[in-house]
């Protein structure tokens, strides 16, 4: 989350870092990484034959990767959709500025992640053969390349992923399966403002009709599941607006609400785990969205907590986008086809894989993501005419 996205003019948000949202974002990214690392190293729960309570807790905690992605959708709607809708309603909407922010945010991480995947997958095929990349181990790890969908490193698939068309007209690139959710994110960024400008975008009816028509066309043409999961994004947007209804937020009240929010999220996670599907995802997404205003208005927990939240949040996007090809390369090269039951050795190897993913993503963050604002400012100063301080009406093009 960029700096300007952490400060809003809603009550309780002025001049504040949204530190608890940072922590949620960071934990969600780590949840995805832990789930994939466990799938590479530790046998499935069904093969383990149960176990002690700590063992069951390990399987549960490392089995929430999909639920963590649902949390990302809710967060994205909150920090992107909420402010965008407010700008549209206030008449301060500027298309070029919005799309420049969104596309640079995505591409500065995505394109290096795709190139990293190309390099690691190519090196892996040369050093340890194509078996893993053709899906020979899918029955062991239940993730990554499969026999019917091997790792695709073609130029056409690379371009489709750059244009956020993975899962729409092409597969994800190489072994980087987690990139499926970036297609969702991008098209939510696009669909939402078209629809909202169509509904609320100023007095020019012709412009509103055009914008709304484009939004409706996208809803019709894009995959049904992608569009339905966009309801979670909208729920996050609505959650942002609930904060505006609170004139004088009292931290003690929100502290009391937190346990209720957590219980609702926990119940929704259980539903999503035992009855997986779009409906359960939507229930979980709404539960996450309902918790976000509470997290925003909570008091801070201290320097150590703030530091951890800040560090995890900073690398969360890069970590999410780069970890799987790193884990796959190491496992295919040095470990495959071995997996173990839960024990000190297995947990140790899994921890090493997680450390490798975090270190590599930290390096990628330092090289690329931390320069997002510089890239954006360079593009804006080179190609875009700066808007007057008063802004433009949202119907303008």
C-alpha positions as CSV (number, residue, x, y, z in Angstrom):
1,X,0.0,0.0,0.0
2,X,1.5,3.3,-1.0
3,X,1.9,6.2,1.4
4,X,-0.8,8.3,-0.1
5,X,-3.2,5.4,0.2
6,X,-2.7,5.2,3.9
7,X,-4.0,8.6,4.7
8,X,-7.6,9.6,4.1
9,X,-9.9,12.4,5.1
10,X,-12.5,10.2,6.8
11,X,-12.9,10.6,10.6
12,X,-10.2,8.7,12.4
13,X,-8.1,8.4,9.3
14,X,-6.6,11.8,9.0
15,X,-2.8,11.8,9.3
16,X,-2.7,8.1,10.3
17,X,-1.0,5.1,8.9
18,X,-3.5,2.3,8.6
19,X,-1.2,0.1,10.5
20,X,-3.7,-2.7,11.2
21,X,-4.5,-2.9,7.6
22,X,-0.8,-3.1,6.9
23,X,-0.6,-6.1,9.3
24,X,-3.6,-7.8,7.7
25,X,-2.0,-7.3,4.2
26,X,1.3,-8.7,5.4
27,X,-0.2,-11.7,7.2
28,X,-2.3,-12.5,4.2
29,X,0.8,-12.6,2.0
30,X,2.6,-14.7,4.5
31,X,-0.4,-17.0,4.7
32,X,-0.2,-17.7,1.0
33,X,3.6,-18.4,1.2
34,X,3.2,-20.7,4.2
35,X,0.5,-22.7,2.4
36,X,2.6,-23.2,-0.7
37,X,5.8,-24.0,1.3
38,X,4.0,-26.6,3.3
39,X,2.5,-28.2,0.2
40,X,6.1,-28.6,-1.2
41,X,7.5,-30.2,2.0
42,X,4.9,-31.8,4.2
43,X,2.5,-34.6,3.3
44,X,-1.2,-33.8,3.0
45,X,-3.3,-34.0,6.1
46,X,-5.2,-37.0,4.7
47,X,-1.9,-38.8,4.2
48,X,-0.7,-37.8,7.7
49,X,-3.6,-39.6,9.3
50,X,-4.5,-36.8,11.8
51,X,-2.2,-36.0,14.6
52,X,-1.9,-34.0,17.8
53,X,-3.6,-30.6,18.3
54,X,-0.4,-28.7,17.4
55,X,-0.1,-30.7,14.2
56,X,-3.8,-30.0,13.3
57,X,-3.2,-26.3,14.1
58,X,-0.2,-26.3,11.7
59,X,-2.2,-27.8,8.9
60,X,-5.1,-25.4,9.5
61,X,-2.9,-22.3,9.7
62,X,-1.0,-23.2,6.5
63,X,-4.2,-24.1,4.6
64,X,-5.6,-20.6,4.4
65,X,-4.0,-19.4,1.2
66,X,-7.2,-19.0,-0.8
67,X,-8.9,-17.2,2.2
68,X,-5.9,-14.8,2.3
69,X,-6.5,-13.9,-1.3
70,X,-10.1,-13.1,-0.5
71,X,-8.8,-10.7,2.2
72,X,-6.7,-9.0,-0.4
73,X,-9.8,-8.4,-2.5
74,X,-11.6,-6.8,0.4
75,X,-8.5,-4.7,1.3
76,X,-8.1,-3.5,-2.3
77,X,-11.7,-2.4,-2.5
78,X,-11.2,-0.5,0.8
79,X,-8.0,1.4,-0.1
80,X,-8.6,1.9,-3.8
81,X,-12.3,1.7,-4.5
82,X,-13.4,3.7,-1.5
83,X,-11.3,6.8,-2.3
84,X,-12.1,6.5,-6.0
85,X,-15.8,6.5,-5.4
86,X,-15.4,9.5,-3.1
87,X,-13.5,11.4,-5.8
88,X,-16.2,10.6,-8.4
89,X,-19.0,11.8,-6.1
90,X,-17.1,15.0,-5.2
91,X,-16.3,15.8,-8.8
92,X,-12.6,15.4,-8.4
93,X,-12.1,12.4,-10.5
94,X,-9.2,12.4,-13.0
95,X,-9.1,9.3,-15.2
96,X,-5.4,9.7,-16.3
97,X,-4.2,10.1,-12.7
98,X,-6.2,7.1,-11.4
99,X,-5.1,4.7,-14.2
100,X,-1.5,5.8,-14.0
101,X,-1.4,5.1,-10.3
102,X,-3.0,1.7,-10.7
103,X,-1.0,0.5,-13.7
104,X,2.4,1.6,-12.3
105,X,1.5,0.0,-9.0
106,X,0.8,-3.3,-10.8
107,X,3.4,-3.3,-13.5
108,X,6.5,-2.2,-11.5
109,X,6.1,-5.5,-9.6
110,X,4.4,-7.8,-12.2
111,X,6.9,-7.4,-15.1
112,X,10.0,-8.1,-12.9
113,X,8.1,-11.1,-11.4
114,X,7.4,-12.5,-14.9
115,X,11.0,-12.1,-15.9
116,X,12.1,-13.8,-12.6
117,X,9.7,-16.6,-13.4
118,X,11.1,-16.9,-16.9
119,X,14.7,-17.1,-15.6
120,X,14.0,-19.5,-12.7
121,X,11.8,-21.8,-14.8
122,X,14.2,-21.9,-17.7
123,X,17.1,-22.6,-15.3
124,X,15.1,-25.3,-13.5
125,X,14.3,-27.1,-16.8
126,X,17.9,-27.1,-17.8
127,X,19.3,-28.1,-14.4
128,X,16.7,-30.7,-13.3
129,X,14.7,-31.6,-16.3
130,X,11.1,-30.8,-17.4
131,X,9.3,-33.3,-15.2
132,X,8.3,-30.9,-12.5
133,X,7.4,-28.1,-15.0
134,X,5.3,-30.6,-17.0
135,X,3.2,-31.4,-14.0
136,X,4.7,-34.8,-13.0
137,X,4.7,-33.9,-9.3
138,X,1.2,-32.2,-9.2
139,X,-0.2,-35.2,-7.4
140,X,2.3,-34.6,-4.6
141,X,2.1,-30.8,-4.2
142,X,-1.5,-30.2,-5.4
143,X,-0.3,-26.9,-6.8
144,X,1.8,-25.5,-9.7
145,X,2.1,-27.1,-13.1
146,X,-0.3,-30.0,-13.8
147,X,-0.2,-32.6,-16.6
148,X,-3.0,-30.9,-18.4
149,X,-1.6,-27.4,-17.8
150,X,2.2,-27.5,-17.8
151,X,4.3,-24.4,-17.2
152,X,3.8,-22.1,-20.2
153,X,6.7,-19.8,-21.0
154,X,5.5,-18.8,-24.5
155,X,5.8,-15.2,-25.6
156,X,2.0,-15.0,-26.2
157,X,1.3,-16.1,-22.6
158,X,3.9,-13.6,-21.3
159,X,2.2,-10.8,-23.1
160,X,-1.3,-11.9,-21.9
161,X,-0.1,-11.8,-18.3
162,X,1.4,-8.4,-18.8
163,X,-2.0,-7.3,-20.1
164,X,-3.8,-9.0,-17.2
165,X,-5.5,-11.6,-19.4
166,X,-4.3,-14.6,-17.5
167,X,-7.3,-17.0,-16.7
168,X,-9.2,-15.1,-19.4
169,X,-7.5,-15.9,-22.7
170,X,-4.3,-17.5,-21.5
171,X,-2.9,-19.4,-18.5
172,X,-0.7,-17.9,-15.8
173,X,2.9,-17.5,-16.9
174,X,5.2,-20.4,-16.1
175,X,5.0,-21.7,-12.5
176,X,3.6,-18.4,-11.1
177,X,0.1,-19.6,-10.3
178,X,-0.7,-16.9,-7.8
179,X,-0.8,-14.4,-10.6
180,X,-4.4,-15.4,-11.3
181,X,-5.7,-12.9,-8.7
182,X,-3.9,-10.0,-10.4
183,X,-6.2,-10.3,-13.4
184,X,-9.1,-10.0,-11.0
185,X,-7.6,-6.9,-9.4
186,X,-6.9,-5.2,-12.6
187,X,-10.3,-5.6,-14.0
188,X,-11.9,-4.5,-10.8
189,X,-9.8,-1.3,-11.1
190,X,-11.2,-0.9,-14.6
191,X,-14.9,-2.0,-14.2
192,X,-15.6,-0.1,-11.0
193,X,-14.9,3.5,-12.2
194,X,-16.7,3.0,-15.5
195,X,-19.8,1.8,-13.7
196,X,-19.6,4.5,-11.0
197,X,-19.0,7.3,-13.5
198,X,-22.0,5.9,-15.4
199,X,-24.1,6.2,-12.3
200,X,-22.8,9.3,-10.6
201,X,-20.4,11.0,-13.0
202,X,-21.7,14.5,-13.4
203,X,-24.4,16.2,-15.6
204,X,-23.3,15.1,-19.0
205,X,-25.6,12.3,-19.8
206,X,-23.9,11.2,-23.0
207,X,-20.6,10.7,-21.2
208,X,-22.3,8.9,-18.3
209,X,-24.1,6.6,-20.8
210,X,-20.9,5.8,-22.6
211,X,-18.9,5.1,-19.4
212,X,-21.7,3.0,-17.9
213,X,-22.1,1.1,-21.2
214,X,-18.4,0.2,-21.2
215,X,-18.7,-1.0,-17.5
216,X,-21.7,-3.1,-18.3
217,X,-20.0,-4.6,-21.4
218,X,-17.0,-5.6,-19.2
219,X,-19.4,-7.2,-16.7
220,X,-20.9,-9.3,-19.5
221,X,-17.7,-10.2,-21.3
222,X,-15.4,-11.1,-18.4
223,X,-15.5,-14.5,-16.8
224,X,-18.5,-15.0,-14.5
225,X,-16.5,-16.0,-11.4
226,X,-14.1,-13.0,-11.8
227,X,-17.1,-10.7,-11.9
228,X,-18.9,-12.3,-9.0
229,X,-15.8,-12.1,-6.8
230,X,-15.8,-8.4,-7.6
231,X,-18.7,-8.1,-5.1
232,X,-16.0,-8.5,-2.4
233,X,-14.2,-5.5,-3.9
234,X,-17.4,-3.5,-3.8
235,X,-18.0,-4.6,-0.2
236,X,-14.6,-3.2,0.7
237,X,-15.5,0.0,-1.0
238,X,-18.7,0.2,1.1
239,X,-16.8,-0.5,4.2
240,X,-14.6,2.5,3.5
241,X,-17.7,4.7,3.5
242,X,-19.0,3.4,6.8
243,X,-16.2,5.3,8.5
244,X,-17.6,8.6,7.2
245,X,-20.8,7.8,9.2
246,X,-18.8,8.0,12.4
247,X,-18.4,11.6,13.6
248,X,-16.3,11.0,16.6
249,X,-14.8,7.5,16.6
250,X,-14.0,6.2,20.1
251,X,-11.2,3.5,20.2
252,X,-12.8,1.7,23.2
253,X,-16.0,1.1,21.2
254,X,-14.0,-0.4,18.3
255,X,-12.0,-2.5,20.7
256,X,-15.2,-4.1,21.8
257,X,-16.4,-4.6,18.3
258,X,-13.1,-6.4,17.3
259,X,-13.9,-9.8,18.9
260,X,-17.3,-9.8,17.1
261,X,-15.6,-9.1,13.8
262,X,-13.0,-11.8,14.4
263,X,-15.7,-14.3,15.3
264,X,-17.6,-13.5,12.1
265,X,-14.4,-13.9,10.0
266,X,-13.5,-17.1,11.8
267,X,-17.0,-18.5,11.1
268,X,-16.8,-17.4,7.5
269,X,-13.4,-19.1,7.1
270,X,-14.8,-22.4,8.4
271,X,-17.7,-22.1,5.9
272,X,-15.2,-21.4,3.1
273,X,-13.0,-24.3,4.0
274,X,-15.7,-26.9,4.4
275,X,-18.0,-25.7,1.6
276,X,-15.7,-24.1,-0.9
277,X,-17.1,-22.1,-3.8
278,X,-18.0,-18.6,-4.9
279,X,-20.8,-18.3,-2.5
280,X,-18.6,-19.1,0.5
281,X,-15.9,-16.8,-0.9
282,X,-18.5,-13.9,-1.0
283,X,-19.6,-14.6,2.6
284,X,-15.9,-14.5,3.7
285,X,-15.2,-11.4,1.7
286,X,-18.1,-9.5,3.2
287,X,-16.9,-10.6,6.7
288,X,-13.4,-9.3,6.0
289,X,-14.9,-6.0,4.6
290,X,-17.0,-5.5,7.7
291,X,-13.9,-5.9,9.9
292,X,-11.8,-3.2,8.0
293,X,-13.4,-0.1,9.6
294,X,-12.8,-1.6,13.0
295,X,-9.1,-2.2,12.2
296,X,-8.8,1.4,10.9
297,X,-10.2,3.0,14.1
298,X,-8.3,0.8,16.6
299,X,-5.5,2.4,18.6
300,X,-1.9,1.5,17.9
301,X,-0.4,-1.5,19.6
302,X,3.2,-0.3,20.0
303,X,6.5,0.2,18.1
304,X,7.3,-3.5,17.7
305,X,3.9,-4.2,16.2
306,X,4.0,-1.2,14.0
307,X,7.5,-2.1,12.7
308,X,6.4,-5.7,11.9
309,X,3.3,-4.5,10.2
310,X,5.2,-1.9,8.1
311,X,7.9,-4.4,7.1
312,X,5.5,-7.2,6.1
313,X,3.2,-4.8,4.2
314,X,6.0,-3.2,2.2
315,X,7.1,-6.5,0.6
316,X,3.6,-8.2,0.6
317,X,2.8,-7.6,-3.1
318,X,6.3,-8.5,-4.3
319,X,6.3,-11.6,-2.0
320,X,2.9,-12.7,-3.3
321,X,4.0,-12.2,-7.0
322,X,7.4,-13.9,-6.8
323,X,7.4,-16.6,-4.1
324,X,6.0,-19.6,-6.0
325,X,8.6,-19.8,-8.8
326,X,11.3,-19.5,-6.1
327,X,9.8,-22.3,-4.1
328,X,9.3,-24.5,-7.2
329,X,12.9,-24.0,-8.4
330,X,14.4,-25.0,-5.0
331,X,12.1,-28.0,-4.6
332,X,12.4,-29.3,-8.1
333,X,16.2,-28.9,-8.0
334,X,17.1,-30.1,-4.5
335,X,14.2,-31.9,-2.8
336,X,11.7,-33.4,-5.2
337,X,10.0,-35.8,-4.9
338,X,10.6,-36.1,-1.2
339,X,8.0,-34.9,1.4
340,X,7.7,-35.7,5.1
341,X,5.2,-36.0,7.9
342,X,5.2,-33.1,10.4
343,X,8.3,-33.1,12.6
344,X,11.4,-31.0,13.3
345,X,13.0,-31.9,10.0
346,X,10.0,-31.1,7.9
347,X,9.2,-27.9,9.7
348,X,12.9,-26.8,9.4
349,X,12.9,-27.4,5.6
350,X,9.6,-25.6,5.2
351,X,11.0,-22.7,7.2
352,X,14.1,-22.5,5.0
353,X,11.9,-22.3,1.9
354,X,9.9,-19.5,3.5
355,X,13.1,-17.6,4.4
356,X,14.3,-18.0,0.8
357,X,11.0,-16.6,-0.5
358,X,11.1,-13.7,1.9
359,X,14.8,-12.9,1.1
360,X,14.3,-13.0,-2.6
361,X,11.2,-10.9,-2.5
362,X,12.9,-8.4,-0.2
363,X,15.7,-8.1,-2.9
364,X,13.1,-7.7,-5.6
365,X,11.2,-5.1,-3.6
366,X,14.4,-3.1,-3.1
367,X,15.2,-3.2,-6.8
368,X,11.8,-2.5,-8.1
369,X,8.7,-1.9,-6.0
370,X,10.2,0.7,-3.7
371,X,10.8,2.8,-6.9
372,X,7.1,2.8,-7.9
373,X,6.6,6.5,-7.1
374,X,9.7,7.4,-9.0
375,X,8.5,5.5,-12.1
376,X,5.0,7.1,-11.8
377,X,6.4,10.6,-11.4
378,X,8.7,10.1,-14.4
379,X,5.9,9.0,-16.6
380,X,3.6,11.7,-15.4
381,X,6.2,14.5,-15.9
382,X,7.1,13.1,-19.4
383,X,3.8,12.1,-20.9
384,X,0.9,13.7,-19.0
385,X,-0.1,17.3,-18.7
386,X,-0.5,18.2,-15.1
387,X,-4.1,19.0,-14.1
388,X,-5.0,22.3,-12.6
389,X,-5.3,22.3,-8.8
390,X,-9.1,22.4,-9.0
391,X,-9.2,19.0,-10.7
392,X,-11.8,18.0,-13.4
393,X,-15.3,16.8,-13.3
394,X,-15.5,13.0,-13.3
395,X,-17.3,12.9,-16.7
396,X,-14.3,14.4,-18.4
397,X,-11.9,12.3,-20.6
